[in-house]
């Protein structure tokens, strides 16, 4: 018996700590979970984490790479002059054919360069255009939320008017389907509930379809894109100071405030209202997208803005515990930067969900302090005469509303976004810099793990049987970093020659009984066959989803990895174990090869793409599979973002120059599989 066999056998007897269940067997996390934030131990640690989370936001929003910034074709018209400020009507195209609408408030006599504020709104119907009735306003005044009967009738006009009077330019735009944004309906944007068979196709698909999710196209992503382009628009105005740019908003507008502040370095001050919380993260389809909050949440999103000035508030809603859960951690992060005074919390748990006059006053005062506007502090809002819907609306006879709306517009918009991304990504895949700088970080985010983050793995032997020329062993690999487990079956030859083959089969570890495995073992190759997540029993036909009855993938995959990604994680766990575990002077295997076919071939290809040179050779038979052909978001092979990054070809590109035997549609593998693995 060889010395290597004895040492490897000893290695296989190592027993880990007591049994711990795989965390992935718990019910999937949803938007009502708990999302704490652990402050980093150093700025160096935070720098890496910040980049990772910012990339996750951009990827999830369909902004990696950023869609081509086409001409805005901005139209500004209908100026209305008031005491100390003006209001204008604006529309522009964030991408060709997608119109962003809103009002532009400016100080009447700006002195030099002035600050600009972007104002995003949440779920107030026709927010920019609607005036509250008198009983509603009087109720708000009685509760202490508002001060004036006239000015209190619109929280949106109130904020814009006050800021313009303080010397700021204000851009207040419509969220999709609200006010003058008419190209997508509220039923699609906010109330989507059931998959639409006519929009669920491999060509000319619509939002929420598996194809849209596979291309990371979502309502939330479109709104984030509109926010970026809104900032582009504001910076075209000659009086705007590019070094004093702020954004604020409440509820869904608070979500947009956090996201734009997190990903766009041009923002200098942020004030997200009633959304920064360790609790509910945003309940609407316009506030969720696949991949967005896996392993992170709104507190950390707010933290990405540190150390720049940032304020927030609480109310009697999901933010009510912020002062003790979340805000102290943000203070520690700001303290780490030496800027603890730059983060501010207004306590308002006695008010319901709001952006009332009390909260607005806190924002004005915070902005006045950090942008040095020279107003008397604290800033108290003044009354004004609000404009009517007819005075504010963007569309009129001279400026007609776009005719392309509904399903036809939806399909055309997504087709343009898909084509633009594909063109950019093909260029990226053509160069080593593009592969390492664009494709690899994107696909690591899509899968949710890099090989460097595979984790620490321990082994427990469950059973061992002598089969004459080899040992048959069953055990459990425990990834203690990620709280995951993988059952594996080994066939270990007594004449082991230092090579291990990872054998992936759609039946799981049962695939180790194949003739190819017997041949490999006979040549001295150790073969390990895992039961990837939910393998080893009846095949999974539909994956789990959260309890939310609405058929939107983002409610599940915005908080949980897809089953496909989790199975790739299991393969990376196995590779990391083989590469990093040593016993005495015995090294890890001299070489590792990986093979898979059917669904397992796609998993093998993706795992090798991320593992790189840690796997010496890979044989992946993916047949005619394409992520773009998956038409059920509960399919075990569904992968958010899987199609966007050049589909299967993107994973092939990541394999680089590493030995790869890829059998795909119209491309048969050459030569015998076992002979190729033995090279």
Secondary structure, 3 states (H helix, E strand, C coil): CCHHHHHHHHHHCCCCCCCCCCHHHCCCCCCCCCCCCCCCCCHHHHHHHHHHHHHHHHHHCCCCCCCCCCCCCCEEEEEEEECCEEEEEEEEEEECCEEEEEEEEEECCCCCCEEEEEEECCCCCCCCCCCCCHHHHHHHHHHCCCCCCCHHHCHHHHHHHHHHHCCCEEEEECCCCCCCCCCCCHHHHCCCCCCCHHHCCCCCCCCCCHHHHHCCCCHHHHHHHHHHHHHHHHCCCCCEEEEEEEEEEECHHHHHHHHHHHHCCCCCEEEEECCCCCCCCCCCHHHCCCCCCCCCCHHHHHHCCCCCEEEEECCCCCCCCCCCCCHHHHHHHHHHCCCHHHEEEECCCCCCCCCCHHHHHHHHHHHHHHHCCCCCCCCCCCCCCCCCHHHHCCCECCECCCCCCHHHHHHHHHHHHHHHHHHHHHHHHCCHHHHHHHHHHHHHHHHCCCHHHCCCEEEEEEEEEECCCEEEEEEEEEECCCCEEEEEEEEEECCCCCEEEEEECCCHHHHHHCHHHHHHHHCCCEEEEEECCCCCCCCCCCCCCCCCCCCCHHHHHCCCCCHHHHHHHHHHHHHHHHHHCCECCECCCCEEEEEEECHHHHHHHHHHHHHHHHCCEEEEEEECCCHHHCCCCCCCCCCCCCCCCCHHHHHHHHCCCCEEEEEECCECCCCCHHHHHCC
